[in-house]
Every structure is written in C-alpha cells, then in structure tokens.
C-alpha cells in the first residue's frame, strides 16, 4: 500500500477507495487498480479510524505515549454534528473551514466517528480522478459510507470533486465531509462571483460551484472563553501547557508547534543563523504556494533553494553546509513536526508556514513548478495560483497544453489568461468557441468584452442568454446596460430578480435606480443592507444620499470607512466635506493621497486649496497637470492664476482654448 501525505507528517494506514456508486476514484497516473480498492469491506470503519490517518496535526507525545491529546469540545461541535447528521440522511458536502492548525480536521473527525461509527470511510488519494461509472450503482448503492476529503482544495482540480460528481453523491445519500484552509477557501469561494465593476468570471469557478453547495462551518483559530474553560478542566499536560502559554495563538495552533516553527524559520535567515536551511524551507513553501503538489525531491529543493538563498543575501549570510541545512530543516520541534516534513521519498512544507508566508511567489518559482508538473492536475493548480497571483504568462503556459487537448474549461481559462495579459483579440475567439459549447461563464465574459468594446447590441443578446439560464452576474450586468441606455423599468425588474437570488451588488444597483427616481427611503434601506455586507459602492452611495439630506456626521463616518478601504471617490468626497467644514489641513492630506493615485478631481481641488493659501508655484504645477488631462475647471483656474500673476497673454489663450472646446 502506498504511503499517504497528511497534514503534519506521513501516515501509511489510510485505506483509499476507487469506486462508490456511480463515481470512480483512480490514481492520477495510469495503471491497473489495486485489488483492495474493489473490496469495500477493507475500507476502515469510522469507529476504528485514527485521527492522524484522517489528517490531524500531531502534538508532542503524552506521558502515556499517546500521539494526540484528548479532544476538547469546540463551540462549533453542535452545529457541525447537525450538518453531518443531515448529510448522512440526505447526502451533501459538509465543509469545515479555518486556518492551518485551527483544529478543523480533528473536529470533523470526532463528529464523523461519533455520529457514523458503522460507516466505511473512503479517503481518496490527492490527485484522484473521479469519473462516472453508472454500472456500479446497484452494486455499491446500499453501502453506508462517508467520503473524507482533508484539504479539499487538493481535490478541486480537473476530474476531481466536480459539481456533477458531488451531485451523484447527494443522489446516493453519501455524505462528504471535508476540511479546507481559509486562504484557499477565500480564493475559490470568491472565484465565481463576477459582475463587480464588470469583473470577468474568474479562474477557479468550477471549485466555487462546489463550495456554493457546501454546508460551511467556520472554525476560529483563537479559542473562545468557553473553549478555554473546557481546556482548563482537562488534566492532559499538553493541553494544560497550551492554556498557560498559548498567548495570542489558538490552543490547537500552539500544540501543533506552528508559531514555534514559524519563528524559527524567520530567525534562521539572519547572518550566521541557518540561512541555507531557511532557504530550503522557503523553496518548499513557495513551490506549494505556486500550486505544485508535494512531496518534492531533494534535487528539486536543492535547485530552487540556491536562488532563494542568493536573493536573501547569499554568502553574506554565512550559510551552513547542505547536509547541516537539511538536518536543521527536518529536525522535529517540540516532538511534533518540522519545517520540512518527510513524505515518502521526498519533502513537503509544514502547511502552517505555507499559510503564514506573506511575500509574493516569484515568477521564476512558478516557472520551475510548471517545469516539474507531474500531470494535468498539477498544471491546473499551477495555472490557478499563477492567475490569482497576476503571473498571467505562467498561467497561459500552464493551461495551454490542456486547452490543446480540447478541454473546454482549459480553453476558457486560456482565454482568461490572454484577456488579463491585454491580448483581448486572441481571447475573443476562444470565448466564442467555449460559449458555443454551452459554457455560461464564457458567455458572460464574452458579453463583458463586447460591452467594453462598444458592441452593446451583441453584448445584450449574450447577457440575456446567460440570464435566461440563471447566471446572476449576467442578470446584474444586463440591468446595468439597460440603465445606461435609459430602459429603467426593465433594469429595475432585473435588479430585483438578482437581489432576490442573493446577488449583493444588485442591491446597490437597485438602490441607485430608486434614488434616481425619487424613492429615497427604500434606496437608503437597500444601501444600508449592502453596506453592512461589505459593498463599498453602497457605502459611498449611502454617504452621498445622507449628504444630500444634511446628515453630514454619518456621511463623514461612511466616507472615512470607504476611504480606509481604498475607495478613492470616498477619499475625494471626504476631503471636500472637510474643506466645507473648515478642516483644510486634513483635507489637504486626503487630496494629496487621491492625487498621488491619479484622481484628477483631487488634483484640481488640491490646486485650489494651495492657490487660496498662497502656495502659487505648486498650485500652478498641479493646475497644469489637471489641465493637460482635460479637466475644464483646472483650465479655467489656471487661467485665473496666470492673470493674477501678470501672464495675461497665456491666460487669454487658455480662456480661448476653453471656449473653443465648449460644444455649441
């Protein structure tokens, strides 16, 4: 039986299944199936299953030799058990989401073992392919089993847990219980939104469709007072030590040695530290973040770490020898884990470090990862990571071989990469090709592209096509298009439809229609709803509405909120409000902030403020900048300044220019 990579170490006793119902698990590489995969009686019973086999992080050994401390009840347990119970009765995906080492795997494992002790556990290997096998339905449909997917993101690639496969599990009433780290969850769950300011349907949309069907249970890494109290009542020395010393970390996080390993990795980069060992760890961490599944060979880590070390300072850091570096990187901390985790014939990075890394993944690491991709699952994961990281040329290189095989989703993703690289003419025929095969995201993106290139008639037709098939972002953008062309009544109907079905930005769009047609009371209610759910456009629009109704204090609060989140129009309006209430010092700071980010209205108003306070030279420079970018008020103000400073001829020329450019 092959070894299996789990969080925090290596485990060799997980039974992996190939088929259940109408879905078949198979290794990513070709090869005859193992005979034990055909024998469900050899799949482990949940009551006999081990938490380490499930993927739980190790803790230091207890005084009795136990590898894991007793389970301390978490606040989510009741909700989680209810979700698992419902999935066992009706089928469905239960997903526990949290940071690395938050305790999500252990919590899910305990729920499965308690509620489904007689169920067989299917734990497919990472990279498993799931294919329909209708002929197996009658043979396996009667079996009570639960599918276990620790680190779900690793199963969302091509031929993995696709929506159609999950639908089969639901039909068979087979519960799927999974865990997912917070960062990948946020990437996938946001991927299929579309519509925000005309945003394209994004790269990881297939995984997003799966996540939208999940019953999600969130687990905070920091323990509540109730959880800490329950931990304090436990007589296990490991838990007692964690309660005393965990500080700003979660109990499970502390017991899994995450903070200790992270601090050692960061400190090791110093001169005369363990710079080479730290570079080996960085190599594994960045390869993982680039989307290449581990384990990584020693040769690959050596190759990548050399450049990591050079970029960190090279010989200046007095790096240790290679063997010493590997010994440091693989040394077990607190009897729990190591920065580099040994897996089969290679190494993987401790996932706590992967989640905690803050620097951008270098493009050259992505390119190296792609060169070492083992299969299409690797290439798809590398493409997704590259796309989300803005390395569109790597995304293109990763996905093009898949597109060349005729994979519809790969053709769509290639179009995305080309579009983001500015090669929209190359992207358009690919979108059209995939649209013709019924891919709604391609229909939507093609419509966006056409609308952005003033081909609004065809764009409207495509938006309507996607809207008729339930694509809410198409509904929203169709409503926007109708609004811009004066068809307000139909636009309102579409906004209401999209809002009713959960499209947040449609709430703001509907509120705009209402505000512009005099229904300000309902508009305000909707703006407030969207604002409380994080829509900054709604925050800004609510502030505008409140300003018009003389609720200046609350408007200022809202402008400040949007400004702190990078919303430049709010920054500009906040500066205007401060100017009008005599707070010109702070207003100037905000105008400068917006000007430095290209807001020409702020440039003009900053010029006016400087002009009024006698800073003529800088005011002139800024007026000229705004004038050169076509701001009429800046042209007028510059002519006034020139007139005041005796440059009458140039002032008159500017006034004539302004007059000549004014339409009849």
MOMO-V240270 format. One record per pair of residues at least 6 apart in sequence whose ideal C-beta (glycine too) atoms are under 7 Angstrom apart, sorted by the first residue. I is the first residue (numbers start at 0). GAP is how many residues later the second one is. D is the distance in Angstrom with one decimal. If there is no record, write none. Layout:
i:gap:d
I:GAP:D
I:GAP:D
This chain:
i:gap:d
0:11:6.8
2:7:5.8
2:9:5.0
2:341:4.7
3:7:5.6
3:8:6.7
3:10:4.9
3:121:6.7
4:121:6.6
4:289:6.5
4:290:6.5
4:338:4.7
4:343:6.2
5:46:7.0
5:49:4.5
6:48:4.8
6:50:5.5
6:98:6.5
6:143:6.9
6:144:7.0
6:344:5.8
7:49:3.9
7:50:4.8
7:248:6.7
7:329:5.2
7:333:7.0
8:49:5.7
8:328:6.7
8:332:6.0
9:332:6.3
9:333:5.2
10:41:5.6
10:42:5.2
12:37:7.0
12:40:5.5
13:39:4.8
13:109:5.0
14:27:6.0
14:28:5.1
14:29:5.2
14:108:7.0
15:107:5.7
15:108:5.8
15:109:5.1
16:8:5.8
16:20:5.9
16:26:5.7
16:105:3.9
16:107:6.4
17:6:6.1
17:7:4.6
17:8:6.1
17:15:5.2
17:19:3.6
18:6:6.4
18:114:5.9
18:117:5.3
18:121:6.7
19:102:6.0
19:120:5.2
19:123:7.0
19:125:6.1
19:154:6.6
20:115:6.5
20:116:5.6
20:119:5.2
20:120:5.8
20:147:6.1
20:151:4.3
20:153:6.5
21:110:5.4
21:111:5.7
21:112:5.0
21:114:6.3
21:115:5.0
21:146:4.9
22:107:5.2
22:109:6.7
22:110:6.7
22:142:5.4
22:145:5.3
22:146:6.9
23:106:6.7
23:107:4.8
23:109:4.4
24:99:4.3
24:103:4.6
24:105:6.1
25:7:6.7
25:102:6.5
25:103:4.8
26:98:6.5
26:101:6.8
27:99:3.9
27:101:6.3
27:347:4.8
27:349:5.6
28:346:6.9
35:6:5.1
39:80:5.8
39:103:5.4
42:77:4.0
42:78:6.0
42:79:6.1
42:102:6.8
43:77:5.2
44:72:6.9
44:73:6.5
44:75:6.4
45:66:5.3
45:67:5.1
45:70:5.0
45:71:5.4
45:73:5.0
45:75:5.6
45:100:6.7
46:66:6.3
46:70:3.6
46:71:7.0
48:64:6.3
48:72:5.7
50:17:5.7
50:55:5.8
50:58:5.0
51:6:6.7
51:15:6.3
51:16:6.9
53:51:6.0
53:55:4.3
53:94:6.5
53:96:6.4
54:50:4.7
54:95:3.5
55:12:6.6
55:49:4.7
55:50:4.5
55:53:6.2
56:44:5.5
56:199:4.0
57:9:6.1
57:278:5.3
57:279:6.0
58:9:5.8
58:10:5.6
58:179:5.5
58:196:4.4
58:197:6.6
58:277:5.9
59:178:6.2
59:274:5.1
59:275:3.6
59:276:5.2
60:6:6.4
60:274:5.6
61:7:6.5
61:174:6.5
61:175:7.0
61:176:6.1
62:174:6.3
68:167:4.6
68:169:4.7
68:170:5.2
68:186:6.8
69:164:6.1
69:166:5.5
70:35:6.4
70:39:5.2
71:155:6.7
71:158:5.4
71:159:4.8
71:162:6.0
71:167:6.5
72:157:5.6
73:29:6.6
73:33:5.3
73:145:6.7
73:153:6.0
74:149:5.4
74:151:6.2
74:152:6.0
75:31:6.5
75:141:5.4
75:143:5.6
76:30:6.8
76:34:7.0
78:138:5.7
79:16:6.7
79:27:6.2
79:28:6.9
79:31:5.0
79:137:4.9
80:30:5.0
80:34:5.9
82:11:4.5
82:132:4.4
82:134:6.1
83:10:5.5
83:27:5.0
83:28:6.4
83:31:5.4
83:91:6.5
83:93:6.3
84:30:5.8
85:6:6.8
86:7:5.1
86:88:3.6
87:27:6.8
87:28:6.0
87:87:4.8
89:83:6.1
90:78:5.8
90:79:3.7
90:80:6.8
90:81:6.5
90:82:4.3
90:83:5.8
90:84:6.6
91:78:5.7
91:83:6.7
91:123:6.3
92:73:6.0
92:83:4.6
92:85:6.5
92:120:6.0
92:121:4.3
92:122:6.8
93:81:6.8
93:83:5.0
93:121:5.0
94:57:6.5
94:83:5.0
94:85:5.9
94:119:4.2
94:120:6.9
94:121:5.1
95:8:4.2
95:11:6.1
95:12:4.8
95:83:4.9
95:121:5.1
95:123:5.8
96:83:5.2
96:85:6.0
96:88:4.8
96:119:5.8
96:121:5.4
96:122:6.9
97:6:4.4
97:84:6.0
97:120:6.7
97:121:3.7
97:122:6.9
97:123:6.2
98:82:6.7
98:83:5.2
98:122:4.3
98:256:6.3
99:81:5.5
99:158:6.8
99:251:4.9
99:252:4.5
99:255:4.3
100:151:5.7
100:152:4.5
100:155:4.1
100:157:4.5
100:251:5.3
101:117:5.1
101:118:6.9
101:119:4.0
101:148:6.0
101:150:6.0
101:151:6.6
102:116:6.4
102:149:3.5
103:75:4.6
103:115:4.8
104:45:5.6
104:74:5.1
106:112:6.2
107:69:5.5
107:71:5.7
111:34:6.0
111:65:5.6
115:30:5.5
117:26:6.5
118:25:5.0
118:26:5.7
118:27:4.7
119:23:6.5
119:24:6.8
119:25:4.2
120:25:5.9
120:27:5.4
121:23:5.6
121:25:4.9
121:26:6.6
122:25:4.6
125:28:4.7
125:167:6.3
126:166:6.7
126:248:6.9
126:250:4.9
128:30:4.3
129:29:6.2
129:30:6.2
129:31:6.5
129:35:4.6
130:28:6.8
140:31:5.9
144:29:6.2
145:29:4.9
145:31:5.9
146:22:6.5
146:27:6.2
146:29:4.4
147:29:5.8
148:6:5.2
148:12:6.7
148:27:6.5
148:29:3.9
149:29:5.2
150:28:6.5
150:29:6.8
150:30:7.0
151:26:4.1
151:27:6.6
151:28:4.4
152:27:5.9
152:31:3.8
152:35:6.8
153:139:6.9
154:6:4.7
155:32:6.5
155:51:3.8
155:54:6.4
156:220:4.3
156:223:4.6
156:224:5.8
157:218:5.6
157:219:6.3
157:222:5.2
160:49:5.8
161:44:6.4
162:46:4.7
162:47:5.7
165:10:6.8
165:44:5.9
165:47:6.3
168:7:5.5
180:174:5.9
182:172:5.8
186:17:6.3
186:201:5.8
187:16:5.0
187:19:4.1
187:20:5.5
187:23:5.6
188:19:6.0
188:22:5.0
190:11:4.6
190:12:6.1
190:13:3.8
190:14:5.3
190:16:6.6
190:17:4.4
191:9:6.6
191:10:6.8
191:13:4.1
191:16:3.4
191:17:6.3
192:280:6.9
193:6:6.8
193:7:4.4
193:250:6.1
193:279:3.5
194:278:3.6
194:281:4.7
194:282:5.8
194:310:5.7
195:309:6.1
197:250:5.7
197:254:6.9
197:279:6.8
199:216:6.5
199:219:6.6
199:245:4.9
199:248:6.0
200:240:3.8
200:243:5.1
200:244:5.3
200:272:6.9
202:181:5.5
202:184:4.3
202:185:6.6
202:210:6.0
202:213:5.8
203:180:5.3
204:236:5.5
205:203:6.4
220:29:3.9
220:32:5.4
221:28:5.1
222:8:6.9
222:27:5.6
222:28:5.1
227:15:6.4
230:8:5.3
230:12:5.1
230:20:5.6
231:11:5.4
237:17:5.9
238:12:7.0
241:9:4.7
241:12:4.5
241:13:5.1
242:8:6.7
244:9:6.8
245:8:4.2
248:10:5.1
252:6:6.6
255:80:6.2
255:81:6.8
255:96:6.9
256:76:5.0
256:77:4.7
256:79:4.1
256:80:5.6
257:94:3.8
259:73:5.4
259:74:6.2
260:72:5.5
260:76:6.7
260:78:5.5
260:89:5.8
260:91:6.5
260:92:6.7
261:90:6.5
261:91:6.2
261:94:5.3
263:69:6.9
264:13:5.8
264:16:5.5
264:74:5.5
264:88:6.1
266:6:6.2
267:6:4.0
267:7:6.7
267:9:5.8
267:10:3.9
268:6:5.8
268:9:4.7
268:43:5.8
270:45:6.9
270:46:5.3
270:47:5.8
271:46:5.0
273:46:6.1
273:51:6.7
273:54:4.6
274:34:6.3
274:37:6.5
274:42:3.8
274:44:4.2
275:33:5.9
275:43:3.9
275:44:5.3
275:46:6.7
275:49:3.8
276:43:6.8
276:48:4.0
276:51:3.8
276:52:4.4
278:26:4.2
278:29:4.2
278:30:3.9
278:33:6.3
279:21:5.5
279:25:4.7
279:45:5.6
279:46:6.6
279:49:4.8
279:60:6.5
280:48:5.3
280:58:4.4
280:59:6.0
280:68:6.6
280:72:6.7
281:26:4.6
282:18:5.0
282:21:3.8
282:22:4.2
282:25:5.3
283:12:5.9
283:17:6.1
283:56:5.9
283:63:6.0
283:64:6.5
283:65:3.8
284:64:4.5
284:68:5.2
284:69:5.4
284:72:5.3
285:75:5.3
285:79:4.6
286:9:5.9
286:17:6.6
286:78:6.5
286:82:5.4
287:6:6.4
287:61:5.1
287:66:4.9
288:65:6.0
288:68:6.3
288:72:4.9
288:96:6.7
289:71:5.3
289:75:5.4
289:76:4.7
289:79:4.1
289:92:6.0
289:95:5.4
290:78:6.4
290:90:3.7
290:91:3.9
290:93:6.2
290:94:3.7
291:77:3.9
291:80:6.3
291:81:6.6
291:86:5.9
291:90:6.1
292:85:6.0
292:88:6.9
293:49:6.3
293:52:6.7
293:54:3.5
294:48:3.9
294:49:5.7
294:51:3.2
294:52:5.6
294:53:5.0
295:50:5.2
295:51:5.5
295:52:6.9
296:49:5.0
299:72:6.0
300:46:6.2
303:61:6.6
303:64:5.9
306:57:6.8
308:10:6.1
328:9:6.9
328:10:5.1
328:11:4.3
329:8:5.1
329:10:4.9
329:12:6.4
330:7:5.7
331:6:5.1
336:13:5.6
337:12:6.8
338:11:5.6
338:14:6.4
339:7:4.7
339:9:6.7
340:6:6.7
340:7:5.0
340:9:5.7
359:29:6.7
360:28:5.8
362:28:5.1
362:31:6.3
365:16:6.6
365:20:5.2
365:25:5.3
365:28:4.4
366:27:6.0
368:13:5.3
369:12:5.2
369:24:6.3
369:27:6.1
369:28:5.3
372:6:4.8
372:9:6.1
375:26:5.8
378:19:4.8
378:20:7.0
378:22:6.7
378:23:6.2
379:22:6.8
381:16:4.7
382:12:4.7
382:15:3.7
382:16:4.3
382:30:6.3
385:8:3.9
385:9:4.0
385:12:6.3
386:8:4.2
386:29:6.8
386:30:6.3
391:25:4.9
391:28:4.7
391:29:4.5
392:28:6.8
394:22:4.3
395:18:6.5
395:21:4.1
395:22:6.6
395:25:6.9
398:11:5.2
398:14:4.7
398:15:5.1
398:18:6.4
399:14:5.9
401:8:3.5
402:7:4.2
402:8:4.6
402:11:4.4
407:26:5.7
407:29:5.5
407:31:5.9
410:19:5.5
410:22:6.2
410:23:5.2
411:22:4.7
411:27:5.8
411:29:6.4
411:30:5.1
413:16:6.0
414:12:4.3
414:15:3.8
414:16:5.0
414:19:7.0
417:8:4.7
417:9:4.2
418:8:4.1
423:25:6.2
427:18:7.0
427:21:6.1
430:11:4.9
430:14:5.6
430:15:4.0
430:18:6.7
431:14:6.3
433:8:3.7
434:7:4.5
434:8:4.6
434:11:5.4
439:26:5.3
439:29:5.8
439:31:5.0
442:19:5.4
442:22:5.9
442:23:4.6
443:22:5.1
443:27:5.8
443:29:6.0
443:30:5.0
445:16:5.8
446:12:4.7
446:15:3.8
446:16:4.9
446:19:6.9
446:27:6.7
447:29:6.9
449:8:5.2
449:9:3.9
449:12:6.9
450:8:3.9
450:30:6.4
455:25:6.3
458:22:6.8
459:18:6.7
459:21:5.8
462:11:4.8
462:14:5.8
462:15:3.8
462:18:6.6
463:14:6.3
465:8:3.4
466:7:4.8
466:8:4.5
466:11:5.5
471:26:5.0
471:29:5.7
471:31:4.4
474:19:5.4
474:22:6.0
474:23:4.4
475:22:4.9
475:27:5.5
475:29:5.9
475:30:4.9
475:33:6.5
477:16:5.8
478:12:4.5
478:15:3.9
478:16:4.8
478:19:6.9
478:27:7.0
478:30:5.8
479:29:6.5
481:8:5.3
481:9:3.9
481:12:6.9
482:8:4.4
482:30:6.7
487:25:6.1
487:29:7.0
490:22:6.3
491:18:6.6
491:21:5.0
494:11:4.9
494:14:4.7
494:15:3.8
494:18:6.4
495:14:6.0
497:8:3.5
498:7:4.3
498:8:5.0
498:11:5.7
503:26:6.0
503:29:5.6
503:31:5.6
504:30:6.3
506:19:5.2
506:22:5.9
506:23:4.3
506:31:6.9
507:19:7.0
507:22:4.8
507:27:5.4
507:29:5.0
507:30:4.3
507:33:6.5
509:16:5.9
510:12:4.5
510:15:3.8
510:16:4.8
510:19:7.0
510:27:6.7
510:30:6.6
511:29:6.6
513:8:5.1
513:9:3.9
513:12:6.9
514:8:4.0
514:30:6.1
519:25:6.5
522:22:6.7
523:18:6.8
523:21:5.9
526:11:4.9
526:14:5.5
526:15:3.8
526:18:6.5
527:14:6.3
529:8:3.4
530:7:4.6
530:8:4.5
530:11:5.5
535:26:5.1
535:29:5.8
535:31:4.9
538:19:5.3
538:22:5.9
538:23:4.7
539:22:5.2
539:27:6.0
539:29:5.9
539:30:5.1
541:16:5.8
542:12:4.5
542:15:3.9
542:16:5.0
542:27:6.9
542:30:6.9
545:8:5.3
545:9:4.1
546:8:4.5
551:25:6.9
554:22:7.0
555:18:6.8
555:21:5.8
558:11:4.7
558:14:5.5
558:15:3.9
558:18:6.6
559:14:6.2
561:8:3.4
562:7:4.8
562:8:4.5
562:11:5.5
567:26:5.4
567:29:5.8
567:31:5.1
570:19:5.4
570:22:5.9
570:23:4.6
571:22:5.1
571:27:5.6
571:29:5.6
571:30:5.0
573:16:5.9
574:12:4.5
574:15:3.8
574:16:4.9
574:19:6.9
574:27:6.7
574:30:6.9
575:29:6.9
577:8:5.3
577:9:4.0
578:8:4.4
578:30:7.0
583:25:6.2
586:22:6.9
587:18:6.7
587:21:5.7
590:11:4.7
590:14:5.6
590:15:3.8
590:18:6.7
591:14:6.2
593:8:3.5
594:7:4.6
594:8:4.5
594:11:5.5
599:26:5.2
599:29:5.4
599:31:5.2
602:19:5.4
602:22:5.8
602:23:4.5
603:22:4.6
603:27:5.4
603:29:5.6
603:30:4.5
603:33:6.9
605:16:5.9
606:12:4.8
606:15:4.0
606:16:4.6
606:19:6.7
606:27:6.7
606:30:6.4
607:29:6.3
609:8:5.3
609:9:3.9
609:12:7.0
610:8:4.1
610:30:6.1
615:25:6.8
615:29:6.8
618:22:6.5
619:18:7.0
619:21:5.8
622:11:5.2
622:14:5.6
622:15:3.9
622:18:6.4
623:14:6.3
625:8:3.4
626:7:4.6
626:8:4.6
626:11:5.3
631:26:6.3
634:19:5.8
634:22:6.9
634:23:5.0
635:22:6.1
637:16:6.1
638:12:4.5
638:15:4.0
638:16:5.1
641:8:5.1
641:9:3.9
641:12:6.9
642:8:4.1
